[in-house]
Amino acid sequence: MEGVGQVGGGGDESYLEVEYGDPHHPHPQQELEGGEGGGEGESSRLQEIPCVINRETEVSCRREQSEVFVPFSFLHSYFEVYGQVEQKEDGREVFEWSHSYSRVYEPSGPYAPTGTFLNFELYNVEARERVKCISGRKVRVPISTQWQSSGYTYPIQIAQFGLSHYCKHLTEDAPQRQVVYLLSCVLQGLSYTNEVLSPYLHLSSLSFNWYTFFADITSSFSPFLTSTLLRGKLWVAFYVSAGVVVEDGDQHLGAWQVVGGSGRVTRTLDPTSRANILRFRAPESPSKGAVVLSLADVTSQSLLVVSLSFLAQGNASFSVAVEFRDKKTEVVTVHYIRSDRLLQVKDRQIYYGLGEQSGWRRITRNLLIDVHKAASSTPSLRKKFKKVSRSKLRLLSLTLSGSGSLTNVTVASAEHLHHFYDAADWLLRHQDQQGGWSIPVPRKVISGVLELGPGWYSAMAQGQAMSLLVRAAHHSGDPRYLRAAAGPQHSSPSTPQTVSGVRTYFPGGSVWYEEYPTNPSLFVLNGFIYSLLGLYDLKEFSNDDSGNSRALFESGMKSLKTLLPLYDTGWGSLYDLRHFTTHVAPNRARWDYHTTHITQLLLLASLDPDPILSSTALRWKDYMNGHKAKHN
């Protein structure tokens, strides 16, 4: 976890005043008057003196009479404190000292299983160092390198990816969006509506589950729609916010250019979807010719998310030219090609594989993330693109190669619902026969002592998946999401590895849902609480008072209240209880995990009046300010 720990002042070490000598016999009051203080005389009294720390380490310090000044760089690492020189509004420089580098997020209002999830609107999962990229293949979710460098799909990261974008959708302003090519679509006939669209259409709220509709009938256009019945016909009306229509196949036509002389562009009505589409033909290699649309005049620095519905024939592909402006201007081209290879970089040419599947696909790519991940993976680009930020990037053009069709091309500042449903639909497609989502790579918690082979389950993964799927069921009205959310709760206590991770028991009979199903158990605190939140979301949204989720939640809450004091160190919290089960050293929670514990407890305290939740959270907050429990 990144901390502050930086000391300002052009690289000079900051020194802090520390008393020395017998702490029970204070030294006499210093005399700082009578010509001794101020100016050069004061600085001349600072003398270098070696400080020997516990007869183990020697540090160069500064002495002024009976005071010794110790470098903060040493205190930072020795006492795990943080500080930096900051300038106030009045021009004064002050040294800001803190005992922790993380922050607690108080609940902003009553918690609901259909609302925001903790502080996940602040999460940026796809930008994490241990995320290789967002896959361009059918999954369209983060590819993790956390425990395997080649990359794999990690259910926890995928659920957090979806939850973060759902929270952003609820908390952020509507994204800026410009439409490069907008379809018009009419679906005829009530019988067609009732038979095909009824699972997706919810007239009571005038909402439409576009994503499920697209996944099932492979007609892919815009997710930004409302619907209503008019004279026996279902009109699907598409709209955009804060955008300019560049091409809709009718009144607005994009200025596509054929480069190289051998390409062709036509506009037609697709007989299957009855939508206006653009058909293109060009050489498969862009160097031999292509169909190009300039984006330089219709996009700004804030619009870096490209979405389009794409039908490829053969090896058809598309690419986006991106301008990177730093000390000098560079141009990189990001290609989206028909390949199962995740990511490949050749100089300034970046390639993301879209997989080999056929048919219409809705593709959404965040060029900020795609350029950042490519630059991070390649030493040659990493040197040139030291910090890829939104303000440094601008889209230049969209290029089509090969033969295919496309429609509904948009550029936007964000497409949170796209990513939310990408994660939810991945969970639908990859739920196993036991009702859960296993982790496909091994995990060594303590080498040779606590190890897990591929295919293990995590209570945290199942809990966050439940929280995501409940929100997808609410937002879409699709019952498949709720059925999938109910899957992980059906676990047998006699099974060593249950779908809820591991239902283990602490001595004395307290049940625990394990993030890591090791033997002996770890009793990880934050993962257990995430599993409780998933069970709470399911029981509240399903309104099933007699359901298994309610019993599992209530049993878990009882265990949490019983075992919570075991995680209190008197100045912080413990990540797990491995010292109790394996007789190794205690595993202290880093400050970011400590604040996660507090944030989780504050949320649970808003749902349960038991004072142990709120009092523990408040005491643990005090630890972040340097307070400690009293000694004897």
C-alpha positions in Angstrom: 0.0 0.0 0.0 1.3 3.4 -0.9 1.9 5.7 2.0 2.9 9.3 2.5 6.3 9.0 4.1 7.8 11.7 1.9 9.7 14.5 3.5 9.7 17.8 1.7 12.4 20.5 1.5 14.3 19.5 -1.6 15.5 16.2 -0.3 16.8 17.4 3.0 16.0 15.3 6.0 13.5 16.7 8.5 14.6 16.5 12.1 12.2 16.1 15.1 13.0 17.2 18.6 13.4 14.3 21.0 14.4 14.5 24.7 17.1 12.2 26.0 18.3 11.3 29.5 16.3 9.8 32.4 12.6 10.3 31.6 11.8 10.3 35.3 14.1 13.3 36.0 13.5 16.1 33.5 16.4 18.2 32.5 16.6 21.8 33.5 14.7 24.4 31.5 16.8 25.6 28.6 17.9 29.3 28.5 17.2 30.6 25.0 17.6 34.2 25.8 20.5 36.6 26.3 22.1 36.6 22.9 22.0 32.9 22.4 18.9 32.6 20.3 18.2 33.4 16.7 20.1 33.9 13.5 23.4 32.3 12.9 24.1 31.8 16.6 21.1 29.4 16.8 22.1 27.3 13.8 25.7 27.1 15.0 24.6 25.4 18.2 23.3 22.4 16.2 26.0 19.8 16.4 26.1 16.4 14.7 25.8 13.5 17.2 25.5 9.7 16.6 22.3 8.2 18.0 22.6 4.5 19.0 19.1 2.9 18.9 18.7 0.0 21.3 22.3 -0.9 20.7 21.4 -2.1 17.2 21.3 0.9 14.9 23.3 4.1 14.6 21.7 7.2 13.1 23.2 10.6 12.5 21.3 13.2 14.6 21.6 16.8 15.6 22.1 18.1 19.1 21.2 21.5 20.6 22.3 21.6 24.3 20.1 19.0 26.0 17.8 18.4 22.9 18.5 15.9 20.2 16.8 16.0 16.8 16.3 12.7 15.0 15.7 12.5 11.2 12.1 11.9 10.3 13.2 9.5 7.6 14.4 7.2 10.4 11.3 7.7 12.5 9.1 6.9 9.5 10.5 3.5 9.0 11.2 2.7 12.7 7.8 3.8 14.2 5.7 3.5 11.0 4.6 7.1 11.1 4.1 9.4 8.2 4.7 13.1 7.4 5.5 15.7 4.9 6.1 19.4 4.6 3.0 21.3 3.4 2.3 24.9 2.7 -0.7 26.6 4.2 -2.9 29.2 2.6 -1.1 32.0 4.5 2.3 30.8 3.0 3.6 29.2 6.2 5.3 25.8 5.8 4.3 23.2 8.4 5.3 19.6 9.0 2.1 17.4 8.9 2.6 14.3 11.0 0.1 11.3 11.0 0.2 7.9 12.5 -1.6 6.3 9.5 -1.8 6.8 5.8 -5.4 5.6 5.2 -8.8 7.0 5.8 -12.1 5.8 7.3 -15.3 6.3 5.3 -18.4 6.9 7.4 -21.7 5.6 6.0 -23.3 8.5 4.0 -26.8 7.3 4.7 -28.9 4.2 5.4 -27.5 1.1 3.8 -29.6 -0.7 1.2 -28.7 -3.8 -0.9 -29.7 -1.8 -4.0 -27.5 1.3 -3.2 -23.8 2.0 -3.0 -21.5 -0.6 -1.5 -19.3 0.8 1.3 -16.9 3.3 -0.4 -16.4 1.3 -3.6 -17.1 4.4 -5.8 -13.5 5.3 -4.9 -12.2 2.0 -6.2 -10.4 1.9 -9.6 -9.9 -1.9 -9.9 -8.7 -1.9 -13.5 -5.9 0.5 -12.7 -4.4 -1.7 -10.0 -0.9 -2.9 -10.6 -1.9 -6.5 -10.2 -4.5 -6.3 -13.0 -2.8 -7.2 -16.3 -5.6 -5.6 -18.4 -9.3 -5.6 -19.1 -9.8 -8.6 -21.4 -11.1 -7.8 -24.9 -12.4 -11.4 -25.3 -15.9 -12.5 -24.4 -15.3 -12.1 -20.7 -14.5 -8.3 -20.8 -13.4 -8.3 -17.1 -10.1 -7.7 -15.3 -7.3 -10.2 -15.8 -5.5 -10.6 -12.5 -1.8 -11.3 -12.0 -2.0 -11.4 -8.2 -0.9 -15.0 -7.8 0.0 -16.0 -11.3 1.9 -13.7 -13.7 0.3 -15.1 -16.9 -3.1 -13.8 -15.8 -6.4 -15.4 -14.8 -9.9 -14.4 -13.9 -10.2 -13.7 -10.2 -13.8 -13.6 -8.9 -13.0 -11.1 -6.1 -11.5 -8.6 -8.5 -14.3 -9.1 -11.0 -17.0 -8.6 -8.3 -15.2 -5.5 -7.0 -14.8 -4.2 -10.6 -18.6 -4.5 -11.1 -19.5 -3.0 -7.7 -17.2 0.0 -8.2 -18.8 0.9 -11.5 -22.3 0.4 -10.1 -21.4 2.8 -7.2 -19.9 5.3 -9.7 -23.0 5.1 -11.8 -25.1 6.1 -8.7 -22.7 8.8 -7.3 -21.1 10.5 -10.3 -22.7 13.0 -12.7 -24.0 11.5 -15.9 -21.1 10.9 -18.2 -20.4 13.1 -21.2 -21.2 11.2 -24.4 -20.9 11.9 -28.1 -22.5 9.6 -30.6 -20.5 8.9 -33.7 -23.0 6.6 -35.3 -26.5 6.2 -33.8 -28.9 3.5 -35.0 -32.7 3.7 -35.4 -34.6 0.6 -34.6 -38.3 -0.5 -34.6 -39.3 -4.0 -33.3 -42.7 -4.9 -34.8 -45.5 -6.9 -33.3 -46.9 -7.6 -29.9 -46.5 -11.3 -30.3 -42.8 -10.8 -30.9 -42.7 -8.5 -27.9 -44.4 -10.9 -25.5 -42.6 -14.0 -26.6 -39.1 -12.6 -27.0 -38.9 -9.3 -25.1 -41.0 -10.0 -22.0 -38.1 -11.3 -19.9 -36.3 -8.0 -20.5 -39.1 -5.3 -20.7 -40.4 -3.8 -17.5 -43.2 -1.4 -18.4 -44.0 -0.4 -14.9 -40.7 1.4 -14.7 -40.2 2.0 -18.4 -36.9 0.3 -18.1 -35.3 -2.4 -20.3 -32.7 -4.9 -19.5 -30.6 -4.2 -22.6 -27.7 -6.4 -21.5 -29.6 -9.6 -21.0 -31.5 -8.9 -24.2 -28.2 -8.5 -26.1 -26.7 -11.6 -24.6 -29.6 -13.8 -25.5 -30.6 -12.7 -29.0 -27.2 -11.2 -30.1 -28.7 -8.0 -31.4 -26.4 -5.3 -29.9 -27.0 -1.6 -29.9 -27.3 1.1 -27.3 -27.9 0.5 -23.6 -29.2 4.0 -23.2 -32.9 3.6 -23.9 -36.4 3.9 -22.7 -39.4 2.0 -24.1 -43.1 2.3 -24.4 -45.9 0.6 -26.3 -47.6 2.6 -29.1 -50.4 1.2 -31.3 -49.4 -2.4 -31.0 -45.7 -1.8 -31.7 -42.8 -1.7 -29.4 -40.7 1.4 -30.2 -37.2 1.3 -28.6 -36.1 4.9 -28.4 -32.4 5.6 -27.9 -31.1 8.7 -26.3 -27.8 10.3 -25.3 -26.8 12.8 -22.7 -24.5 15.9 -23.3 -23.7 14.6 -26.7 -23.6 15.6 -30.4 -24.9 13.1 -33.0 -22.2 12.8 -35.7 -23.9 10.0 -37.7 -27.2 8.3 -37.4 -27.5 6.9 -40.9 -30.1 9.5 -41.7 -29.7 13.1 -40.8 -26.1 12.9 -39.5 -23.5 11.1 -41.6 -20.0 10.6 -40.4 -17.1 11.7 -42.6 -15.6 8.2 -43.2 -12.6 8.3 -45.5 -11.4 5.5 -47.7 -7.6 5.4 -47.5 -5.6 3.5 -50.0 -8.3 3.4 -52.7 -9.4 -0.2 -52.2 -12.0 0.2 -49.4 -15.7 0.7 -49.5 -18.4 2.0 -47.1 -22.1 1.5 -47.4 -25.1 2.2 -45.2 -28.0 -0.2 -45.2 -30.9 -1.6 -43.1 -29.9 -4.8 -41.4 -32.8 -7.3 -42.2 -32.3 -9.2 -38.9 -32.2 -6.4 -36.4 -34.0 -3.9 -38.7 -31.4 -1.3 -37.7 -29.3 1.1 -39.7 -25.8 -0.2 -39.9 -22.5 0.7 -41.7 -20.9 -2.0 -43.7 -17.2 -1.7 -44.6 -14.6 -3.4 -46.7 -10.9 -2.7 -46.6 -7.6 -4.6 -46.6 -7.0 -6.5 -43.4 -3.6 -4.8 -43.0 -4.1 -1.1 -42.2 -0.8 -0.3 -44.0 -2.5 -1.4 -47.3 -5.6 0.7 -46.9 -8.4 1.3 -44.4 -11.7 3.1 -43.7 -10.9 6.0 -41.3 -13.1 8.4 -39.2 -11.4 11.4 -37.6 -12.3 11.8 -34.0 -10.1 14.9 -33.4 -12.9 17.3 -34.0 -15.6 15.5 -32.0 -13.8 14.4 -28.8 -12.1 16.2 -25.9 -9.6 15.0 -23.4 -12.4 13.8 -21.1 -13.9 11.5 -23.7 -11.7 8.4 -23.8 -14.2 5.5 -23.6 -15.1 4.1 -27.1 -18.2 1.9 -27.5 -19.5 0.3 -30.7 -21.5 -2.7 -31.9 -19.2 -4.7 -34.1 -19.7 -7.7 -36.5 -16.5 -9.0 -37.9 -16.0 -11.2 -41.0 -12.8 -13.1 -41.1 -10.0 -11.1 -39.5 -11.8 -7.8 -39.5 -10.5 -5.4 -36.8 -10.6 -1.8 -35.7 -8.1 0.5 -34.2 -7.9 3.8 -32.3 -5.1 6.3 -32.7 -4.3 8.1 -29.4 -2.2 11.2 -28.9 -0.1 11.4 -25.8 1.1 14.8 -24.9 3.9 15.2 -22.4 7.3 16.8 -22.9 6.8 15.9 -26.5 3.9 14.5 -28.4 3.7 10.8 -29.2 1.0 8.8 -31.1 0.2 5.2 -30.3 -2.4 3.0 -32.1 -4.5 0.6 -30.1 -5.6 -2.3 -32.3 -8.6 -4.6 -31.4 -8.1 -7.8 -33.4 -9.5 -11.2 -33.8 -7.2 -13.2 -31.5 -7.2 -15.0 -28.2 -4.0 -13.2 -27.1 -4.8 -10.8 -24.3 -2.2 -8.0 -24.9 0.8 -7.5 -27.1 2.9 -4.4 -27.7 5.2 -3.7 -30.6 6.8 -0.3 -30.3 3.9 2.2 -30.5 1.4 -0.5 -31.8 -0.8 -2.0 -29.0 -2.9 -5.1 -29.7 -5.8 -6.4 -27.6 -7.4 -9.7 -28.7 -11.2 -9.8 -29.1 -11.3 -13.6 -29.2 -12.5 -15.8 -32.0 -16.2 -15.8 -31.5 -18.5 -14.6 -34.3 -21.7 -12.6 -34.3 -22.6 -9.1 -33.2 -20.7 -7.9 -30.1 -21.0 -4.7 -28.0 -17.4 -3.6 -27.3 -16.5 -0.9 -24.7 -12.9 0.1 -24.3 -11.4 2.7 -22.0 -8.4 4.0 -23.9 -6.9 5.5 -20.8 -6.7 2.1 -19.2 -5.7 0.3 -22.4 -2.8 2.6 -23.0 -1.8 2.6 -19.3 -1.7 -1.2 -19.1 0.2 -1.5 -22.4 2.8 1.1 -21.2 3.2 -0.6 -17.9 3.9 -4.0 -19.5 6.6 -2.8 -21.9 9.9 -1.2 -20.8 10.2 0.9 -24.0 6.8 2.5 -23.5 7.2 2.7 -19.8 10.1 5.1 -20.1 8.2 7.4 -22.6 4.8 7.1 -20.8 5.9 7.6 -17.2 2.5 8.8 -16.1 -0.5 8.2 -18.3 -3.3 10.5 -17.3 -6.6 11.6 -18.8 -5.3 15.2 -19.3 -2.4 13.9 -21.5 -4.5 11.8 -23.9 -6.7 12.6 -26.9 -8.4 10.3 -29.4 -7.4 11.1 -33.0 -9.2 8.6 -35.3 -11.1 5.3 -35.6 -9.9 2.9 -38.3 -11.7 -0.1 -39.8 -9.8 -3.0 -41.4 -11.1 -6.1 -43.2 -14.8 -6.7 -43.8 -17.6 -6.3 -41.4 -20.4 -4.1 -40.0 -20.8 -1.7 -37.1 -23.2 0.7 -35.6 -23.9 2.9 -32.6 -20.3 4.2 -32.2 -20.0 6.5 -29.2 -17.2 8.2 -27.3 -17.9 9.0 -23.6 -16.2 10.0 -20.4 -17.4 6.8 -18.8 -19.6 3.8 -19.4 -20.1 2.5 -15.8 -23.2 0.4 -16.6 -21.4 -1.5 -19.4 -18.7 -2.6 -17.0 -21.2 -3.3 -14.2 -23.1 -5.8 -16.4 -19.9 -7.2 -17.9 -19.0 -8.3 -14.4 -22.5 -9.5 -13.5 -22.8 -11.5 -16.7 -19.4 -13.1 -16.2 -20.7 -14.3 -12.8 -23.8 -15.7 -14.5 -21.8 -17.6 -17.2 -19.1 -18.9 -14.8 -21.1 -20.1 -11.8 -20.3 -23.7 -11.3 -22.6 -26.7 -10.4 -22.0 -26.1 -6.7 -23.4 -22.5 -7.1 -20.1 -20.7 -6.6 -17.0 -19.3 -8.3 -13.7 -21.0 -7.6 -10.2 -19.5 -7.9 -8.3 -21.3 -10.6 -4.7 -20.8 -9.3 -2.9 -22.0 -6.2 -2.4 -19.8 -3.2 0.4 -20.0 -0.7 -0.6 -18.2 2.5 2.3 -19.6 4.6 4.7 -21.6 2.4 4.7 -25.3 3.5 2.1 -24.7 6.2 -1.0 -23.1 4.7 -1.3 -23.7 1.0 -4.3 -24.1 -1.4 -4.4 -25.9 -4.7 -6.3 -24.6 -7.8 -10.1 -24.6 -7.5 -10.4 -23.3 -4.0 -13.4 -21.2 -2.9 -13.4 -18.0 -1.0 -16.2 -16.7 1.3 -15.2 -13.2 0.3 -15.6 -14.0 -3.4 -19.0 -15.5 -2.9 -20.2 -12.7 -0.7 -19.1 -9.9 -3.0 -20.6 -11.8 -6.0 -23.9 -12.0 -4.1 -23.8 -8.2 -3.5 -23.1 -7.5 -7.1 -25.8 -9.9 -8.4 -28.4 -8.6 -6.1 -27.8 -5.1 -7.5 -27.9 -6.5 -11.1 -31.3 -8.1 -10.3 -32.6 -4.8 -8.9 -31.3 -2.7 -11.8 -32.4 -5.1 -14.6 -35.4 -6.9 -13.1 -33.9 -10.1 -14.5 -34.6 -13.0 -12.1 -31.5 -14.9 -13.3 -29.3 -12.6 -11.4 -31.2 -13.2 -8.2 -31.2 -17.0 -8.7 -27.4 -16.8 -9.2 -27.0 -14.7 -6.1 -28.8 -17.4 -4.1 -26.4 -20.2 -5.2 -23.5 -19.7 -2.8 -25.7 -19.8 0.4 -26.5 -23.5 -0.2 -23.4 -25.0 1.5 -23.0 -28.0 3.7 -21.2 -27.6 7.0 -19.8 -31.2 6.6 -18.1 -30.4 3.3 -14.4 -29.4 3.8 -14.6 -26.8 0.9 -18.1 -25.4 0.7 -19.4 -22.9 -1.8 -19.3 -20.2 0.9 -15.5 -20.7 1.1 -15.2 -22.8 4.2 -17.7 -23.0 7.0 -15.3 -23.5 9.8 -15.7 -23.2 13.5 -13.6 -21.5 16.2 -13.0 -23.4 19.4 -16.2 -23.0 21.4 -18.5 -23.4 18.3 -18.5 -20.0 16.7 -19.1 -20.4 12.9 -16.8 -18.6 10.5 -16.9 -18.2 6.7 -13.3 -18.3 5.5 -11.7 -16.1 2.8 -8.9 -18.7 2.5 -10.1 -22.3 3.2 -6.9 -23.5 4.8 -6.3 -26.2 7.4 -5.9 -25.0 10.1 -8.1 -22.0 9.6 -7.0 -18.4 9.3 -10.1 -16.5 10.4 -9.5 -13.5 8.1 -11.6 -10.6 9.4 -12.3 -8.4 6.4 -13.2 -11.4 4.1 -15.6 -12.7 6.7 -17.4 -9.4 7.0 -17.7 -9.1 3.2 -19.4 -12.6 3.2 -21.8 -11.3 5.8 -22.6 -8.2 3.7 -23.4 -10.5 0.7 -25.7 -12.6 2.9 -27.4 -9.5 4.2 -27.9 -8.1 0.7 -29.5 -11.4 -0.4 -31.8 -11.8 2.6 -33.0 -8.2 2.5 -33.6 -8.1 -1.3 -35.2 -11.5 -1.6 -37.5 -10.8 1.5 -37.2 -14.5 2.4 -37.5 -14.5 6.2 -37.2 -18.3 6.3 -34.3 -18.5 3.8 -30.9 -19.9 4.4 -29.2 -16.6 3.9 -30.9 -15.2 7.0 -29.8 -18.0 9.2 -26.2 -17.8 7.8 -26.1 -14.1 8.4 -27.4 -14.2 11.9 -25.1 -17.0 12.9 -22.2 -15.1 11.4 -23.1 -11.9 13.2 -23.2 -13.7 16.5 -19.7 -15.1 15.8 -18.4 -11.7 14.8 -19.5 -10.1 18.1 -18.0 -13.0 20.1 -14.6 -13.0 18.3 -14.1 -9.4 17.5 -12.1 -8.6 20.7 -9.5 -11.1 19.6 -8.5 -8.8 16.7 -7.8 -5.8 18.9 -4.0 -5.3 19.5 -4.4 -2.2 21.7 -2.9 0.1 19.0 -4.3 -1.5 15.8 -6.1 -4.6 14.5 -5.1 -8.0 13.3 -5.7 -9.2 9.7 -6.4 -12.8 10.9 -5.8 -15.2 13.8 -3.0 -17.3 12.3 -0.9 -16.8 15.5 -3.6 -18.7 17.3 -4.1 -21.6 14.8 -0.6 -22.0 13.5 1.5 -20.6 16.4 3.4 -18.1 14.1 3.8 -14.4 14.7 0.6 -12.3 14.7 -0.3 -10.8 11.3 -1.0 -7.1 12.0 -3.4 -5.4 9.6 -1.8 -2.7 7.4 -3.5 0.7 7.9 -5.5 0.3 4.7 -6.9 -3.0 6.0 -7.4 -1.5 9.4 -9.5 1.3 7.9 -11.4 -1.3 5.9 -12.2 -3.1 9.2 -13.5 0.2 10.7 -15.5 1.1 7.6 -17.1 -2.4 7.6 -17.9 -2.2 11.3 -19.4 1.2 11.0 -21.7 -0.1 8.3 -22.7 -3.1 10.4 -23.3 -0.8 13.4 -25.9 1.0 11.3 -27.7 -2.3 10.8 -27.2 -3.8 14.3 -27.5 -1.7 17.6 -25.1 -4.0 19.5 -22.6 -1.5 21.1 -19.6 -3.8 20.5 -19.7 -3.0 16.8 -19.7 0.8 17.2 -17.5 1.0 20.3 -14.8 -1.2 18.6 -15.0 0.9 15.4 -14.5 4.2 17.4 -11.6 2.7 19.5 -9.9 1.5 16.3 -10.3 5.0 14.8 -8.5 6.4 17.8 -5.6 4.0 17.1 -5.1 5.8 13.8 -4.3 9.0 15.7 -1.6 7.4 17.8 -3.8 6.5 20.8 -3.2 3.2 22.5 -4.9 1.1 25.0 -3.7 1.7 28.6 -1.0 -0.5 30.0 -1.0 -2.0 33.5 
